[in-house]
Amino acid sequence: MALTETDYGTPAVRSGGETVVLDIDGQRVEVPAGTSVLRAAAEAGVSVPKLCATDSLEAFGSCRLCCVEIEGRKGFPASCHTEVAPGMVVRTQTPALEKLRRGVMELYISDHPLDCLTCSANGDCELQDMAGAVGLREVRYGFEGENHLAAETDASNPYFSFDASKCIVCSRCVRACEEVQGTFALTVHGRGFDSVISAGQQDPFLDSECVSCGACVQACPTATLMEKSVIEHGQPERSVVTTCAYCGVGCSFKAELRGDQVIRMVPYKDGQANHGHSCVKGRFAWGYTTHPDRITKPMIRERITDQWREASWEEAIGFAARRIREVQGAHGRGAVGAITSSRCTNEETFLVQKLARAVFGVNNVDTCARVCHSPTGYGLKTAFGTSAGTQDFDSVEDADVILVIGANPTDAHPVFGSQMKRRLRAGARLIVIDPRRIDLVRTPHVQAEHHLQLRPGTNVALIDALAHTVVSEGLADEEFVAARCEPDAYAEWREFILRPENAPEAVEGVTGVPAGQIREAARMYAKAGNAAIYYGLGVTEHSQGSTMVMGMANLAMLTGNLGRRGVGINPLRGQNNVQGSCDMGSFPHEFPGYRHVADETVRTSFEREWGVSLDREPGLRIPNMIDAAIAGSFKAIYIQGEDILQSDPNMQHIAAGLEAMDCVIVQDLFLNETATYAHVFLPGSTFLEKDGTFTNAERRINRVRRAVAPPGGMADWEITQALARALGYPMDYAHPGEIMDEIARTTPTFAGVSYAELERQGSIQWPCNDKAPEGTPTMHVGNFVQGLGRFMLTPYIPTEERTGRKFPLLLTTGRILSQYNVGAQTRRTENRVWHAEDVLEIHPHDAEQRGVNDGELVAVRSRVGETTLRARLSDRVPPGVVYTTFHFPETAANVVTTEQSDWATNCPEYKVTAVEVMPSHTLSEWQQRYRQHREDTFGLPTGRTAEVTGS
């Protein structure tokens, strides 16, 4: 892959099919109507000099380098701002143009340092390229007059510097911050010659509203904004296109390398999920891949109280296999299980569930996807017949009303959050349903018309009230319902939803949302034209998570908002391969493709493929495994790339279960919290070190490509394969592409997927098969996967997790932009600068009642545990609600979350925990015990242990 992609100067236009033919330098050129002359020339292979123009931004027209001559027009129009016209004759190179462009460049260079040979952008500088392109050979003005050559460099941001002396004030950075990212953190300060680029009110970048997405760095044509990694190591020489391993947006990146060292990650312009944009994590926070904490050699120990001992791969795999055989020999085959990873590839996840079923002989396999989005799978499959979102991300560009429920896109899915904000700035209207005031409620140039600030745990009551309003006020799309939905189910549901207890006036006291506001939001959604629902863990991580997903499906069917662009039900998946881990059969009751293990036809097809008999009974979920371990019947577990001790609820219960096992095998990058109780540690590989695929939240299958070798010597799929072989089962894949071929043979929705097809198309959205050989951007066009949509009854049942005199506050949890999931990756990067610890947001009223001051330590106590963290007074949460993130193990946020869970899927109710908050001056007993236990059992130097735990 070439380091530099073609820059067409201005964005492509969305054309209705009409084209225009014109003449450019004697060439016949045909382009869509509305295309700029600059882009038309570039598409024809004609290079027109430019500086302020780039195809990720709208035309600006300030540099005057792209001027051209057009027959019949006076002067020298800027080609970036001039649209093509039928019969237009354009000349891009004439003596007059050459003279004009040299004069422009001479003025630029007269106020620019002439240090090209030592400049970090040497060889990758558009100013340098344009000086050569226009034939500039001298600068007549000298450097004795007023200039900006002494301007200081701002190096406050940990990832890039801003050298003001090299700035040409082209405004590309300012426009990128506005048009692409939507933060509006940059501006041009001053006028005329005094114009300078400013972050905020001339603040250092680190102290400004800049979110470090890198759009400004990407847009800068000089060395003004430059990655510190490039300054330190030099320009990269080659690149590999791969997929980000953070959130479920699935951004495509070019990993740019010098030798075998990654120099920078650059968002790939042709990435079909991100279109060349990125966030701070994907763009900059990849340093964890070379962090000193990486474990690169296998380690084993007989007991968890022993010191770790490094071992060869052969010894470690043999040790693990022997322990598994011993456990199954003593306790039966059901005493063993596996956990797949939502951060590993589809191919690796597929092999782990195959290992459990074909080698261990059990269906005891689960994944972290169940503890975040399993209600999505259950609810959508029940309503529509398939367990995934309905649209691609680009569909939002056609939405008239956007309903965001229990999600925080600008923090958890920031690249899609930026795309959503662009649509909102263009005129779409916004409804936010969330107990907390997320940024989208009010951010620059974006404001929600309705923020339904409900009480945690009352989602179902609110969604039923919205549907009640739509039906009772005659706003339903009865034509859609009659044509597309089961009539008997709809009739029963309609009778249910019109009951008085579902009216907004009745649920107002339950939800805390005024009835009038509920009705106004329902009308806005129902009358939208195109209305789209986007939701996150604030929907699924509840005791009624599955009910709520079905409630949203009911609302979408009721209003006809399915089966076309701009509408749909769109889950925003938290981790990079949550969708893929579900697709690959990581649940104890389902084979790949969401087919039940009791289905004889499906089971027989896998038995034939794998050459073994398979169990027809569903296996154990993670909570069942832990309970069985404490009871003494479950003794061994293989955990690929998950940290269940930190991520699952009621940490003390998880710890007790792990401690009771005879063999805990952890395969990961770092000695995570779960590894405290492990007997075998197998060093895993990062996304930069292996081949495979991820599937993002829009069902898009993207290639992951190896850029560097895994320091441990094996990719994760190779490790799983080695363990299977040691247990006597032949796995002989030479490349992950062969695993994908097996997935395609056994999984109907993936039947048309292959690495060759992914190379051809760039990416594919499943289903991809004979009926949809190019994939399926929009689901349920014309009919639902199961035929007719099914309305489901969704009665509101209050959670058993209630507040009271002892625990009067409700704790809810979420994520923050700079950190990711349990923080194992981002805590080992400079992202710590923005968020160095988990904090507790508490309303000033609640804080005053408890004598809590801003910045002080507080104890948070629930009925199952206690932790200590720092308080932050904030009106983003209403009185009675407190909020924290869960990115740091020292906080141990999940020591207080309970085992309440969704009725259908056991997805934990992380979003509703009754707690009390009080001032504290020490760590909780659990935290003190936990810290000492890690130091005693890991056998690592104290300093390194402190670093690993994030203390």
Buried (B, 14 or more C-beta within 10 A) or exposed (E): EEBEBEBBBBBBBEEEEEEBEBBBBEEEBEBBBBBBBBBBBBBBEBEBBBBBBBBBBBBBBBBBBBBBBBEEEEEBBBBBBBBBBEEBBBBBBEEEBEEBBBEBBBBBBBBBBEEBEEBBBBEBBBBBBBBEBBEBEEBEEEEEEEBBEEBEEBBBBBBBBBBBBBBBBBBBBBBBBBBBBBBBBBBEBEEEEEBBBBBBEEBBBBEBBBBBBBBBBBBBBBBBBBBBBBBEBBBBEBBBBBBBBBBBBBBBBBBBBBEEEBBBBBBBBEBBBBBBBBBBBBBBBBBBBBBEBBBEBBBBBEEBEEEBEEBEBEEBBBBBBEBBBBBBEEBEBBBBBBBBBBBBBBBBBBBBBBBBBBBBBBBBBBBBBBBBBBBBBBBBBBBBBBBBBBBBBBBBBBBBBBBBBBBBBBBBBBBBBBBBBBBBBEEBBBBBBBBBBBBBBEBBEBBBEBBBBBBBBBBBBBBBBBBBBBBBEEBBBEEBBEEBBBEEBBEBBBEBBEEEBBBBBBBBEBBBBEBEBBBBBBBBBBEBEBBBBBBBBBBBBBBBBBBBBBBBBBBBBBBBBBBBBBBBBBBBBBBBBBBBBBBBBBBBBBBBBBBEBEEEEBBEBBBEEBEBEBBEEBBBBBBBBBBBBBEEBBBBBBBBBBBBBBBBBBBBBBBBBBEBBBBBBBBBBBBBBBBBBBBBBBBBBBBBBBBBBBBBBBBBBBBBBBBBEBBBBBBBBBBBBBBBBBBEBEBEBEEBBEBBBBBBEBBBBBBBBBBEBBEEBBBBBBBBBEEBEEBBBBBBEEEBBBEBBBBBBBEBEEBEBEBEEEBBBBBBBBBBBBBBBBBBBBBBBBBBBBBEBBBBBBBEEBBEEBEBEEEBBBBBBBEBBBBBBBBBBBEBBBEBBBBBBBBBBBBBBBBBBBBBBBBBBBBBBBBBBBBBBEBBEEBBEBBEEBBEBBBEBBBBEEEEBBBBBBB
